[in-house]
Each structure stands twice: as C-alpha cells, then as structure tokens.
Amino acid sequence: YTPEYMKGRVSAVNSIFIGSSNEIGAFESGTAAKLIGTVPSVVFGGLMTMLVVGITSWKADQLRKLEMGAGKK
C-alpha cells in the first residue's frame, strides 16, 4: 500500500528504474555479445534470468501469497 501523498514520488522512482533498465540491459547485452559471441550471450542471459526468478521465488515466499487488490477500498 502506498500512501496517497507518496504516490507521485513512488511513480517517479519507478519511471527512473524502468527507463534506465532498458538502456543498461542493451549495453550489457551488446558487451556480452562482443566478448563471448551472440548465441552464448543469449543463452547466458536466459540462464541468469531463470536463476534470478528461481532465487526470488524461493526467497520471497510472501510474493506467492500476495492477494492482488488487497488494501483497495
């Protein structure tokens, strides 16, 4: 739940992270492709994504129990 007076700040921070993540990801992908090749970099990126998702689902048990729309009036 985000208090009403904080929603603008939270939205601004969210926009910064979402906006910069694409550029950082493109830089990382290009660098990896240049260093180890296109196919290995795609495979490595996919494996790292699956690893992060697996660790997150293992460690953040509360996310699986989260009810969408909870706290709405």
N, CA, C and O atoms as a Tripos MOL2 file, in Angstrom:
@<TRIPOS>MOLECULE
protein
  292   291    73     0     0
PROTEIN
NO_CHARGES

@<TRIPOS>ATOM
      1 N           0.8390   -1.1820    0.0000 N.3       1 TYR1
      2 CA          0.0000    0.0000    0.0000 C.3       1 TYR1
      3 C           0.8790    1.2400    0.0000 C.2       1 TYR1
      4 O           1.7710    1.3730    0.8380 O.2       1 TYR1
      5 N           0.6370    2.1270   -0.9170 N.am      2 THR2
      6 CA          1.3660    3.3930   -0.9920 C.3       2 THR2
      7 C           0.4410    4.5190   -0.5530 C.2       2 THR2
      8 O          -0.6300    4.7010   -1.1320 O.2       2 THR2
      9 N           0.8460    5.2830    0.4750 N.am      3 PRO3
     10 CA          0.0120    6.4160    0.8990 C.3       3 PRO3
     11 C          -0.1920    7.3980   -0.2520 C.2       3 PRO3
     12 O           0.6710    7.5420   -1.1170 O.2       3 PRO3
     13 N          -1.3170    8.0550   -0.2530 N.am      4 GLU4
     14 CA         -1.6830    8.9700   -1.3370 C.3       4 GLU4
     15 C          -0.6200   10.0410   -1.5650 C.2       4 GLU4
     16 O          -0.3110   10.3700   -2.7100 O.2       4 GLU4
     17 N          -0.0580   10.5880   -0.4890 N.am      5 TYR5
     18 CA          0.9110   11.6800   -0.6290 C.3       5 TYR5
     19 C           2.2580   11.2070   -1.1800 C.2       5 TYR5
     20 O           3.0790   12.0340   -1.5760 O.2       5 TYR5
     21 N           2.5020    9.8900   -1.2140 N.am      6 MET6
     22 CA          3.7720    9.3550   -1.7120 C.3       6 MET6
     23 C           3.6700    8.8120   -3.1320 C.2       6 MET6
     24 O           4.6910    8.4590   -3.7220 O.2       6 MET6
     25 N           2.4800    8.7370   -3.6920 N.am      7 LYS7
     26 CA          2.3000    8.0980   -4.9980 C.3       7 LYS7
     27 C           3.0920    8.7730   -6.1070 C.2       7 LYS7
     28 O           3.6120    8.0820   -6.9840 O.2       7 LYS7
     29 N           3.2030   10.0860   -6.1020 N.am      8 GLY8
     30 CA          3.9830   10.7870   -7.1210 C.3       8 GLY8
     31 C           5.4560   10.4380   -7.0370 C.2       8 GLY8
     32 O           6.1080   10.2210   -8.0590 O.2       8 GLY8
     33 N           5.9880   10.3840   -5.8100 N.am      9 ARG9
     34 CA          7.4000   10.0410   -5.6210 C.3       9 ARG9
     35 C           7.6750    8.6040   -6.0350 C.2       9 ARG9
     36 O           8.6690    8.3200   -6.7030 O.2       9 ARG9
     37 N           6.7980    7.7090   -5.6390 N.am     10 VAL10
     38 CA          6.9680    6.3000   -5.9970 C.3      10 VAL10
     39 C           6.9040    6.1300   -7.5070 C.2      10 VAL10
     40 O           7.6840    5.3700   -8.0800 O.2      10 VAL10
     41 N           5.9930    6.8220   -8.1470 N.am     11 SER11
     42 CA          5.8720    6.7570   -9.6050 C.3      11 SER11
     43 C           7.1230    7.2960  -10.2880 C.2      11 SER11
     44 O           7.5650    6.7410  -11.2940 O.2      11 SER11
     45 N           7.6980    8.3710   -9.7540 N.am     12 ALA12
     46 CA          8.9110    8.9450  -10.3400 C.3      12 ALA12
     47 C          10.0870    7.9860  -10.2360 C.2      12 ALA12
     48 O          10.8200    7.7940  -11.2050 O.2      12 ALA12
     49 N          10.2690    7.3860   -9.0710 N.am     13 VAL13
     50 CA         11.3610    6.4200   -8.8890 C.3      13 VAL13
     51 C          11.1500    5.2150   -9.7910 C.2      13 VAL13
     52 O          12.0980    4.7200  -10.4000 O.2      13 VAL13
     53 N           9.9200    4.7430   -9.8790 N.am     14 ASN14
     54 CA          9.6050    3.6170  -10.7570 C.3      14 ASN14
     55 C           9.9470    3.9490  -12.2070 C.2      14 ASN14
     56 O          10.5260    3.1210  -12.9090 O.2      14 ASN14
     57 N           9.5990    5.1350  -12.6560 N.am     15 SER15
     58 CA          9.8920    5.5480  -14.0310 C.3      15 SER15
     59 C          11.3900    5.6020  -14.2980 C.2      15 SER15
     60 O          11.8430    5.2080  -15.3720 O.2      15 SER15
     61 N          12.1560    6.0840  -13.3350 N.am     16 ILE16
     62 CA         13.6120    6.1400  -13.4990 C.3      16 ILE16
     63 C          14.1830    4.7360  -13.6470 C.2      16 ILE16
     64 O          14.9970    4.4910  -14.5380 O.2      16 ILE16
     65 N          13.7680    3.8140  -12.7900 N.am     17 PHE17
     66 CA         14.2920    2.4530  -12.8600 C.3      17 PHE17
     67 C          13.8650    1.7450  -14.1380 C.2      17 PHE17
     68 O          14.6820    1.0720  -14.7660 O.2      17 PHE17
     69 N          12.6180    1.8800  -14.5310 N.am     18 ILE18
     70 CA         12.1340    1.2390  -15.7540 C.3      18 ILE18
     71 C          12.8280    1.8330  -16.9710 C.2      18 ILE18
     72 O          13.2590    1.0980  -17.8600 O.2      18 ILE18
     73 N          12.9400    3.1500  -17.0180 N.am     19 GLY19
     74 CA         13.5770    3.8140  -18.1540 C.3      19 GLY19
     75 C          15.0400    3.4690  -18.3030 C.2      19 GLY19
     76 O          15.5130    3.2400  -19.4160 O.2      19 GLY19
     77 N          15.7660    3.4290  -17.1970 N.am     20 SER20
     78 CA         17.2030    3.1480  -17.2860 C.3      20 SER20
     79 C          17.4970    1.6660  -17.4550 C.2      20 SER20
     80 O          18.5570    1.3110  -17.9690 O.2      20 SER20
     81 N          16.5920    0.7960  -17.0390 N.am     21 SER21
     82 CA         16.8730   -0.6430  -17.1380 C.3      21 SER21
     83 C          16.9990   -1.0940  -18.5890 C.2      21 SER21
     84 O          17.7950   -1.9850  -18.8860 O.2      21 SER21
     85 N          16.2390   -0.5050  -19.4880 N.am     22 ASN22
     86 CA         16.3430   -0.8800  -20.8990 C.3      22 ASN22
     87 C          17.7130   -0.5240  -21.4700 C.2      22 ASN22
     88 O          18.3250   -1.3300  -22.1710 O.2      22 ASN22
     89 N          18.1920    0.6760  -21.1710 N.am     23 GLU23
     90 CA         19.4950    1.1000  -21.6800 C.3      23 GLU23
     91 C          20.6310    0.2900  -21.0650 C.2      23 GLU23
     92 O          21.5640   -0.1040  -21.7640 O.2      23 GLU23
     93 N          20.5550    0.0430  -19.7750 N.am     24 ILE24
     94 CA         21.5880   -0.7580  -19.1120 C.3      24 ILE24
     95 C          21.5800   -2.1790  -19.6610 C.2      24 ILE24
     96 O          22.6410   -2.7570  -19.8960 O.2      24 ILE24
     97 N          20.4010   -2.7460  -19.8660 N.am     25 GLY25
     98 CA         20.2960   -4.0870  -20.4330 C.3      25 GLY25
     99 C          20.8460   -4.1590  -21.8440 C.2      25 GLY25
    100 O          21.5090   -5.1330  -22.2020 O.2      25 GLY25
    101 N          20.5800   -3.1430  -22.6500 N.am     26 ALA26
    102 CA         21.1040   -3.1180  -24.0190 C.3      26 ALA26
    103 C          22.6250   -3.0210  -24.0140 C.2      26 ALA26
    104 O          23.2910   -3.6760  -24.8150 O.2      26 ALA26
    105 N          23.1730   -2.2160  -23.1260 N.am     27 PHE27
    106 CA         24.6260   -2.1000  -23.0080 C.3      27 PHE27
    107 C          25.2410   -3.4350  -22.5900 C.2      27 PHE27
    108 O          26.2330   -3.8780  -23.1680 O.2      27 PHE27
    109 N          24.6470   -4.0660  -21.5860 N.am     28 GLU28
    110 CA         25.1560   -5.3570  -21.1020 C.3      28 GLU28
    111 C          25.0770   -6.4130  -22.1860 C.2      28 GLU28
    112 O          26.0220   -7.1800  -22.3700 O.2      28 GLU28
    113 N          23.9720   -6.4650  -22.9030 N.am     29 SER29
    114 CA         23.8060   -7.4580  -23.9680 C.3      29 SER29
    115 C          24.8120   -7.2500  -25.0870 C.2      29 SER29
    116 O          25.3990   -8.2120  -25.5840 O.2      29 SER29
    117 N          25.0140   -6.0110  -25.4830 N.am     30 GLY30
    118 CA         25.9850   -5.7130  -26.5330 C.3      30 GLY30
    119 C          27.4010   -6.0480  -26.1220 C.2      30 GLY30
    120 O          28.1730   -6.5880  -26.9150 O.2      30 GLY30
    121 N          27.7480   -5.7290  -24.8820 N.am     31 THR31
    122 CA         29.0850   -6.0410  -24.3750 C.3      31 THR31
    123 C          29.3000   -7.5460  -24.3050 C.2      31 THR31
    124 O          30.3480   -8.0410  -24.7190 O.2      31 THR31
    125 N          28.3230   -8.2730  -23.7880 N.am     32 ALA32
    126 CA         28.4440   -9.7290  -23.6960 C.3      32 ALA32
    127 C          28.5440  -10.3570  -25.0790 C.2      32 ALA32
    128 O          29.3440  -11.2690  -25.2860 O.2      32 ALA32
    129 N          27.7450   -9.8840  -26.0260 N.am     33 ALA33
    130 CA         27.7960  -10.4280  -27.3880 C.3      33 ALA33
    131 C          29.1550  -10.1760  -28.0210 C.2      33 ALA33
    132 O          29.6750  -11.0370  -28.7300 O.2      33 ALA33
    133 N          29.7300   -9.0190  -27.7760 N.am     34 LYS34
    134 CA         31.0490   -8.6950  -28.3240 C.3      34 LYS34
    135 C          32.1330   -9.5770  -27.6980 C.2      34 LYS34
    136 O          33.0550  -10.0100  -28.3900 O.2      34 LYS34
    137 N          32.0270   -9.8420  -26.4040 N.am     35 LEU35
    138 CA         33.0620  -10.5920  -25.6990 C.3      35 LEU35
    139 C          32.9710  -12.1060  -25.9040 C.2      35 LEU35
    140 O          33.9900  -12.7640  -26.1180 O.2      35 LEU35
    141 N          31.7550  -12.6620  -25.8390 N.am     36 ILE36
    142 CA         31.6370  -14.1300  -25.9010 C.3      36 ILE36
    143 C          30.8350  -14.6300  -27.0930 C.2      36 ILE36
    144 O          30.7110  -15.8400  -27.2820 O.2      36 ILE36
    145 N          30.2910  -13.7320  -27.8960 N.am     37 GLY37
    146 CA         29.5100  -14.1350  -29.0650 C.3      37 GLY37
    147 C          28.0230  -13.9850  -28.8200 C.2      37 GLY37
    148 O          27.5640  -13.9270  -27.6800 O.2      37 GLY37
    149 N          27.2810  -13.9250  -29.9110 N.am     38 THR38
    150 CA         25.8470  -13.6580  -29.8220 C.3      38 THR38
    151 C          25.0740  -14.7860  -29.1480 C.2      38 THR38
    152 O          24.3510  -14.5560  -28.1780 O.2      38 THR38
    153 N          25.2280  -16.0050  -29.6620 N.am     39 VAL39
    154 CA         24.4580  -17.1300  -29.1090 C.3      39 VAL39
    155 C          24.8280  -17.4030  -27.6530 C.2      39 VAL39
    156 O          23.9270  -17.5360  -26.8260 O.2      39 VAL39
    157 N          26.1190  -17.4920  -27.3010 N.am     40 PRO40
    158 CA         26.4360  -17.7130  -25.8890 C.3      40 PRO40
    159 C          25.9140  -16.6080  -24.9670 C.2      40 PRO40
    160 O          25.5220  -16.8840  -23.8330 O.2      40 PRO40
    161 N          25.9050  -15.3690  -25.4410 N.am     41 SER41
    162 CA         25.4070  -14.2850  -24.5850 C.3      41 SER41
    163 C          23.9000  -14.3960  -24.3740 C.2      41 SER41
    164 O          23.4050  -14.0870  -23.2900 O.2      41 SER41
    165 N          23.1680  -14.8330  -25.3950 N.am     42 VAL42
    166 CA         21.7170  -15.0250  -25.2470 C.3      42 VAL42
    167 C          21.4330  -16.1790  -24.2900 C.2      42 VAL42
    168 O          20.5620  -16.0770  -23.4270 O.2      42 VAL42
    169 N          22.1700  -17.2730  -24.4460 N.am     43 VAL43
    170 CA         21.9960  -18.4260  -23.5550 C.3      43 VAL43
    171 C          22.3410  -18.0340  -22.1180 C.2      43 VAL43
    172 O          21.6020  -18.3540  -21.1870 O.2      43 VAL43
    173 N          23.4600  -17.3440  -21.9440 N.am     44 PHE44
    174 CA         23.8720  -16.9030  -20.6130 C.3      44 PHE44
    175 C          22.8250  -15.9760  -19.9960 C.2      44 PHE44
    176 O          22.4890  -16.1190  -18.8210 O.2      44 PHE44
    177 N          22.3080  -15.0300  -20.7790 N.am     45 GLY45
    178 CA         21.2760  -14.1240  -20.2780 C.3      45 GLY45
    179 C          20.0170  -14.8610  -19.8620 C.2      45 GLY45
    180 O          19.4170  -14.5390  -18.8360 O.2      45 GLY45
    181 N          19.6130  -15.8480  -20.6500 N.am     46 GLY46
    182 CA         18.4380  -16.6470  -20.3000 C.3      46 GLY46
    183 C          18.6420  -17.4400  -19.0230 C.2      46 GLY46
    184 O          17.7520  -17.5160  -18.1760 O.2      46 GLY46
    185 N          19.8290  -18.0340  -18.8900 N.am     47 LEU47
    186 CA         20.1280  -18.7960  -17.6750 C.3      47 LEU47
    187 C          20.1670  -17.8970  -16.4420 C.2      47 LEU47
    188 O          19.6710  -18.2730  -15.3800 O.2      47 LEU47
    189 N          20.7490  -16.7220  -16.5840 N.am     48 MET48
    190 CA         20.7990  -15.7860  -15.4550 C.3      48 MET48
    191 C          19.3990  -15.3080  -15.0740 C.2      48 MET48
    192 O          19.0990  -15.1370  -13.8920 O.2      48 MET48
    193 N          18.5440  -15.0930  -16.0750 N.am     49 THR49
    194 CA         17.1640  -14.6930  -15.7970 C.3      49 THR49
    195 C          16.4370  -15.7820  -15.0210 C.2      49 THR49
    196 O          15.7560  -15.5020  -14.0350 O.2      49 THR49
    197 N          16.5860  -17.0330  -15.4720 N.am     50 MET50
    198 CA         15.9410  -18.1500  -14.7700 C.3      50 MET50
    199 C          16.4930  -18.3030  -13.3560 C.2      50 MET50
    200 O          15.7480  -18.6320  -12.4330 O.2      50 MET50
    201 N          17.7930  -18.0660  -13.1800 N.am     51 LEU51
    202 CA         18.3940  -18.1430  -11.8520 C.3      51 LEU51
    203 C          17.8100  -17.0810  -10.9210 C.2      51 LEU51
    204 O          17.4700  -17.3790   -9.7760 O.2      51 LEU51
    205 N          17.6930  -15.8520  -11.4040 N.am     52 VAL52
    206 CA         17.1400  -14.7680  -10.5850 C.3      52 VAL52
    207 C          15.6820  -15.0430  -10.2340 C.2      52 VAL52
    208 O          15.2710  -14.8300   -9.0930 O.2      52 VAL52
    209 N          14.8980  -15.5120  -11.1970 N.am     53 VAL53
    210 CA         13.4890  -15.8290  -10.9300 C.3      53 VAL53
    211 C          13.3860  -16.9610   -9.9160 C.2      53 VAL53
    212 O          12.5570  -16.9090   -9.0070 O.2      53 VAL53
    213 N          14.2230  -17.9800  -10.0670 N.am     54 GLY54
    214 CA         14.2140  -19.1040   -9.1290 C.3      54 GLY54
    215 C          14.5730  -18.6830   -7.7180 C.2      54 GLY54
    216 O          13.9000  -19.0710   -6.7630 O.2      54 GLY54
    217 N          15.6230  -17.8980   -7.5780 N.am     55 ILE55
    218 CA         16.0360  -17.4340   -6.2480 C.3      55 ILE55
    219 C          14.9690  -16.5310   -5.6390 C.2      55 ILE55
    220 O          14.6790  -16.6230   -4.4470 O.2      55 ILE55
    221 N          14.3850  -15.6570   -6.4600 N.am     56 THR56
    222 CA         13.3390  -14.7640   -5.9570 C.3      56 THR56
    223 C          12.1290  -15.5550   -5.4780 C.2      56 THR56
    224 O          11.5860  -15.2730   -4.4100 O.2      56 THR56
    225 N          11.7020  -16.5460   -6.2630 N.am     57 SER57
    226 CA         10.5310  -17.3290   -5.8550 C.3      57 SER57
    227 C          10.8330  -18.1810   -4.6280 C.2      57 SER57
    228 O           9.9330  -18.4700   -3.8390 O.2      57 SER57
    229 N          12.0760  -18.5820   -4.4620 N.am     58 TRP58
    230 CA         12.4680  -19.3810   -3.3040 C.3      58 TRP58
    231 C          12.5550  -18.5180   -2.0450 C.2      58 TRP58
    232 O          12.0980  -18.9240   -0.9770 O.2      58 TRP58
    233 N          13.1400  -17.3280   -2.1740 N.am     59 LYS59
    234 CA         13.3790  -16.4740   -1.0120 C.3      59 LYS59
    235 C          12.1920  -15.5770   -0.6560 C.2      59 LYS59
    236 O          12.0130  -15.2430    0.5150 O.2      59 LYS59
    237 N          11.3870  -15.1840   -1.6260 N.am     60 ALA60
    238 CA         10.2870  -14.2410   -1.3870 C.3      60 ALA60
    239 C           8.9600  -14.9850   -1.3560 C.2      60 ALA60
    240 O           8.1020  -14.8050   -2.2200 O.2      60 ALA60
    241 N           8.8200  -15.8120   -0.3530 N.am     61 ASP61
    242 CA          7.6150  -16.6290   -0.2120 C.3      61 ASP61
    243 C           6.3480  -15.7720   -0.1310 C.2      61 ASP61
    244 O           5.2830  -16.1960   -0.5800 O.2      61 ASP61
    245 N           6.4600  -14.5840    0.4330 N.am     62 GLN62
    246 CA          5.2890  -13.7210    0.5840 C.3      62 GLN62
    247 C           4.7300  -13.2640   -0.7570 C.2      62 GLN62
    248 O           3.5410  -12.9600   -0.8500 O.2      62 GLN62
    249 N           5.5590  -13.2070   -1.7960 N.am     63 LEU63
    250 CA          5.0600  -12.7990   -3.1150 C.3      63 LEU63
    251 C           4.0330  -13.7860   -3.6530 C.2      63 LEU63
    252 O           3.0670  -13.3860   -4.3020 O.2      63 LEU63
    253 N           4.2360  -15.0710   -3.3890 N.am     64 ARG64
    254 CA          3.2780  -16.0760   -3.8700 C.3      64 ARG64
    255 C           1.9520  -15.9790   -3.1310 C.2      64 ARG64
    256 O           0.9110  -16.3550   -3.6690 O.2      64 ARG64
    257 N           1.9850  -15.4810   -1.9100 N.am     65 LYS65
    258 CA          0.7790  -15.3900   -1.0920 C.3      65 LYS65
    259 C           0.0770  -14.0400   -1.2270 C.2      65 LYS65
    260 O          -0.9700  -13.8180   -0.6180 O.2      65 LYS65
    261 N           0.6480  -13.1460   -2.0180 N.am     66 LEU66
    262 CA          0.1150  -11.7970   -2.1660 C.3      66 LEU66
    263 C          -1.2400  -11.8280   -2.8690 C.2      66 LEU66
    264 O          -1.4010  -12.4830   -3.8990 O.2      66 LEU66
    265 N          -2.1940  -11.1260   -2.3100 N.am     67 GLU67
    266 CA         -3.5160  -11.0240   -2.9160 C.3      67 GLU67
    267 C          -3.5770   -9.7460   -3.7360 C.2      67 GLU67
    268 O          -3.3450   -8.6580   -3.2090 O.2      67 GLU67
    269 N          -3.8830   -9.8650   -5.0100 N.am     68 MET68
    270 CA         -3.9940   -8.6920   -5.8720 C.3      68 MET68
    271 C          -5.2180   -7.8870   -5.4520 C.2      68 MET68
    272 O          -6.2980   -8.4380   -5.2390 O.2      68 MET68
    273 N          -5.0330   -6.6000   -5.3390 N.am     69 GLY69
    274 CA         -6.1330   -5.7260   -4.9740 C.3      69 GLY69
    275 C          -6.3340   -5.5910   -3.4750 C.2      69 GLY69
    276 O          -7.2530   -4.8990   -3.0360 O.2      69 GLY69
    277 N          -5.4850   -6.2440   -2.6790 N.am     70 ALA70
    278 CA         -5.6270   -6.1330   -1.2280 C.3      70 ALA70
    279 C          -5.3650   -4.6910   -0.8060 C.2      70 ALA70
    280 O          -4.4270   -4.0590   -1.2920 O.2      70 ALA70
    281 N          -6.1610   -4.1920    0.0640 N.am     71 GLY71
    282 CA         -5.9930   -2.8330    0.5600 C.3      71 GLY71
    283 C          -6.7920   -1.7990   -0.2140 C.2      71 GLY71
    284 O          -6.8620   -0.6420    0.2010 O.2      71 GLY71
    285 N          -7.3960   -2.1890   -1.3300 N.am     72 LYS72
    286 CA         -8.2220   -1.2380   -2.0840 C.3      72 LYS72
    287 C          -9.5640   -1.0890   -1.3970 C.2      72 LYS72
    288 O         -10.0930   -2.0320   -0.8080 O.2      72 LYS72
    289 N         -10.0970    0.1060   -1.4870 N.am     73 LYS73
    290 CA        -11.3910    0.3710   -0.8470 C.3      73 LYS73
    291 C         -12.5040    0.2910   -1.8400 C.2      73 LYS73
    292 O         -13.6650    0.4860   -1.4830 O.2      73 LYS73
@<TRIPOS>BOND
     1     1     2 1
     2     2     3 1
     3     3     4 2
     4     3     5 am
     5     5     6 1
     6     6     7 1
     7     7     8 2
     8     7     9 am
     9     9    10 1
    10    10    11 1
    11    11    12 2
    12    11    13 am
    13    13    14 1
    14    14    15 1
    15    15    16 2
    16    15    17 am
    17    17    18 1
    18    18    19 1
    19    19    20 2
    20    19    21 am
    21    21    22 1
    22    22    23 1
    23    23    24 2
    24    23    25 am
    25    25    26 1
    26    26    27 1
    27    27    28 2
    28    27    29 am
    29    29    30 1
    30    30    31 1
    31    31    32 2
    32    31    33 am
    33    33    34 1
    34    34    35 1
    35    35    36 2
    36    35    37 am
    37    37    38 1
    38    38    39 1
    39    39    40 2
    40    39    41 am
    41    41    42 1
    42    42    43 1
    43    43    44 2
    44    43    45 am
    45    45    46 1
    46    46    47 1
    47    47    48 2
    48    47    49 am
    49    49    50 1
    50    50    51 1
    51    51    52 2
    52    51    53 am
    53    53    54 1
    54    54    55 1
    55    55    56 2
    56    55    57 am
    57    57    58 1
    58    58    59 1
    59    59    60 2
    60    59    61 am
    61    61    62 1
    62    62    63 1
    63    63    64 2
    64    63    65 am
    65    65    66 1
    66    66    67 1
    67    67    68 2
    68    67    69 am
    69    69    70 1
    70    70    71 1
    71    71    72 2
    72    71    73 am
    73    73    74 1
    74    74    75 1
    75    75    76 2
    76    75    77 am
    77    77    78 1
    78    78    79 1
    79    79    80 2
    80    79    81 am
    81    81    82 1
    82    82    83 1
    83    83    84 2
    84    83    85 am
    85    85    86 1
    86    86    87 1
    87    87    88 2
    88    87    89 am
    89    89    90 1
    90    90    91 1
    91    91    92 2
    92    91    93 am
    93    93    94 1
    94    94    95 1
    95    95    96 2
    96    95    97 am
    97    97    98 1
    98    98    99 1
    99    99   100 2
   100    99   101 am
   101   101   102 1
   102   102   103 1
   103   103   104 2
   104   103   105 am
   105   105   106 1
   106   106   107 1
   107   107   108 2
   108   107   109 am
   109   109   110 1
   110   110   111 1
   111   111   112 2
   112   111   113 am
   113   113   114 1
   114   114   115 1
   115   115   116 2
   116   115   117 am
   117   117   118 1
   118   118   119 1
   119   119   120 2
   120   119   121 am
   121   121   122 1
   122   122   123 1
   123   123   124 2
   124   123   125 am
   125   125   126 1
   126   126   127 1
   127   127   128 2
   128   127   129 am
   129   129   130 1
   130   130   131 1
   131   131   132 2
   132   131   133 am
   133   133   134 1
   134   134   135 1
   135   135   136 2
   136   135   137 am
   137   137   138 1
   138   138   139 1
   139   139   140 2
   140   139   141 am
   141   141   142 1
   142   142   143 1
   143   143   144 2
   144   143   145 am
   145   145   146 1
   146   146   147 1
   147   147   148 2
   148   147   149 am
   149   149   150 1
   150   150   151 1
   151   151   152 2
   152   151   153 am
   153   153   154 1
   154   154   155 1
   155   155   156 2
   156   155   157 am
   157   157   158 1
   158   158   159 1
   159   159   160 2
   160   159   161 am
   161   161   162 1
   162   162   163 1
   163   163   164 2
   164   163   165 am
   165   165   166 1
   166   166   167 1
   167   167   168 2
   168   167   169 am
   169   169   170 1
   170   170   171 1
   171   171   172 2
   172   171   173 am
   173   173   174 1
   174   174   175 1
   175   175   176 2
   176   175   177 am
   177   177   178 1
   178   178   179 1
   179   179   180 2
   180   179   181 am
   181   181   182 1
   182   182   183 1
   183   183   184 2
   184   183   185 am
   185   185   186 1
   186   186   187 1
   187   187   188 2
   188   187   189 am
   189   189   190 1
   190   190   191 1
   191   191   192 2
   192   191   193 am
   193   193   194 1
   194   194   195 1
   195   195   196 2
   196   195   197 am
   197   197   198 1
   198   198   199 1
   199   199   200 2
   200   199   201 am
   201   201   202 1
   202   202   203 1
   203   203   204 2
   204   203   205 am
   205   205   206 1
   206   206   207 1
   207   207   208 2
   208   207   209 am
   209   209   210 1
   210   210   211 1
   211   211   212 2
   212   211   213 am
   213   213   214 1
   214   214   215 1
   215   215   216 2
   216   215   217 am
   217   217   218 1
   218   218   219 1
   219   219   220 2
   220   219   221 am
   221   221   222 1
   222   222   223 1
   223   223   224 2
   224   223   225 am
   225   225   226 1
   226   226   227 1
   227   227   228 2
   228   227   229 am
   229   229   230 1
   230   230   231 1
   231   231   232 2
   232   231   233 am
   233   233   234 1
   234   234   235 1
   235   235   236 2
   236   235   237 am
   237   237   238 1
   238   238   239 1
   239   239   240 2
   240   239   241 am
   241   241   242 1
   242   242   243 1
   243   243   244 2
   244   243   245 am
   245   245   246 1
   246   246   247 1
   247   247   248 2
   248   247   249 am
   249   249   250 1
   250   250   251 1
   251   251   252 2
   252   251   253 am
   253   253   254 1
   254   254   255 1
   255   255   256 2
   256   255   257 am
   257   257   258 1
   258   258   259 1
   259   259   260 2
   260   259   261 am
   261   261   262 1
   262   262   263 1
   263   263   264 2
   264   263   265 am
   265   265   266 1
   266   266   267 1
   267   267   268 2
   268   267   269 am
   269   269   270 1
   270   270   271 1
   271   271   272 2
   272   271   273 am
   273   273   274 1
   274   274   275 1
   275   275   276 2
   276   275   277 am
   277   277   278 1
   278   278   279 1
   279   279   280 2
   280   279   281 am
   281   281   282 1
   282   282   283 1
   283   283   284 2
   284   283   285 am
   285   285   286 1
   286   286   287 1
   287   287   288 2
   288   287   289 am
   289   289   290 1
   290   290   291 1
   291   291   292 2
@<TRIPOS>SUBSTRUCTURE
     1 TYR1         2 RESIDUE 1 A TYR
     2 THR2         6 RESIDUE 1 A THR
     3 PRO3        10 RESIDUE 1 A PRO
     4 GLU4        14 RESIDUE 1 A GLU
     5 TYR5        18 RESIDUE 1 A TYR
     6 MET6        22 RESIDUE 1 A MET
     7 LYS7        26 RESIDUE 1 A LYS
     8 GLY8        30 RESIDUE 1 A GLY
     9 ARG9        34 RESIDUE 1 A ARG
    10 VAL10       38 RESIDUE 1 A VAL
    11 SER11       42 RESIDUE 1 A SER
    12 ALA12       46 RESIDUE 1 A ALA
    13 VAL13       50 RESIDUE 1 A VAL
    14 ASN14       54 RESIDUE 1 A ASN
    15 SER15       58 RESIDUE 1 A SER
    16 ILE16       62 RESIDUE 1 A ILE
    17 PHE17       66 RESIDUE 1 A PHE
    18 ILE18       70 RESIDUE 1 A ILE
    19 GLY19       74 RESIDUE 1 A GLY
    20 SER20       78 RESIDUE 1 A SER
    21 SER21       82 RESIDUE 1 A SER
    22 ASN22       86 RESIDUE 1 A ASN
    23 GLU23       90 RESIDUE 1 A GLU
    24 ILE24       94 RESIDUE 1 A ILE
    25 GLY25       98 RESIDUE 1 A GLY
    26 ALA26      102 RESIDUE 1 A ALA
    27 PHE27      106 RESIDUE 1 A PHE
    28 GLU28      110 RESIDUE 1 A GLU
    29 SER29      114 RESIDUE 1 A SER
    30 GLY30      118 RESIDUE 1 A GLY
    31 THR31      122 RESIDUE 1 A THR
    32 ALA32      126 RESIDUE 1 A ALA
    33 ALA33      130 RESIDUE 1 A ALA
    34 LYS34      134 RESIDUE 1 A LYS
    35 LEU35      138 RESIDUE 1 A LEU
    36 ILE36      142 RESIDUE 1 A ILE
    37 GLY37      146 RESIDUE 1 A GLY
    38 THR38      150 RESIDUE 1 A THR
    39 VAL39      154 RESIDUE 1 A VAL
    40 PRO40      158 RESIDUE 1 A PRO
    41 SER41      162 RESIDUE 1 A SER
    42 VAL42      166 RESIDUE 1 A VAL
    43 VAL43      170 RESIDUE 1 A VAL
    44 PHE44      174 RESIDUE 1 A PHE
    45 GLY45      178 RESIDUE 1 A GLY
    46 GLY46      182 RESIDUE 1 A GLY
    47 LEU47      186 RESIDUE 1 A LEU
    48 MET48      190 RESIDUE 1 A MET
    49 THR49      194 RESIDUE 1 A THR
    50 MET50      198 RESIDUE 1 A MET
    51 LEU51      202 RESIDUE 1 A LEU
    52 VAL52      206 RESIDUE 1 A VAL
    53 VAL53      210 RESIDUE 1 A VAL
    54 GLY54      214 RESIDUE 1 A GLY
    55 ILE55      218 RESIDUE 1 A ILE
    56 THR56      222 RESIDUE 1 A THR
    57 SER57      226 RESIDUE 1 A SER
    58 TRP58      230 RESIDUE 1 A TRP
    59 LYS59      234 RESIDUE 1 A LYS
    60 ALA60      238 RESIDUE 1 A ALA
    61 ASP61      242 RESIDUE 1 A ASP
    62 GLN62      246 RESIDUE 1 A GLN
    63 LEU63      250 RESIDUE 1 A LEU
    64 ARG64      254 RESIDUE 1 A ARG
    65 LYS65      258 RESIDUE 1 A LYS
    66 LEU66      262 RESIDUE 1 A LEU
    67 GLU67      266 RESIDUE 1 A GLU
    68 MET68      270 RESIDUE 1 A MET
    69 GLY69      274 RESIDUE 1 A GLY
    70 ALA70      278 RESIDUE 1 A ALA
    71 GLY71      282 RESIDUE 1 A GLY
    72 LYS72      286 RESIDUE 1 A LYS
    73 LYS73      290 RESIDUE 1 A LYS
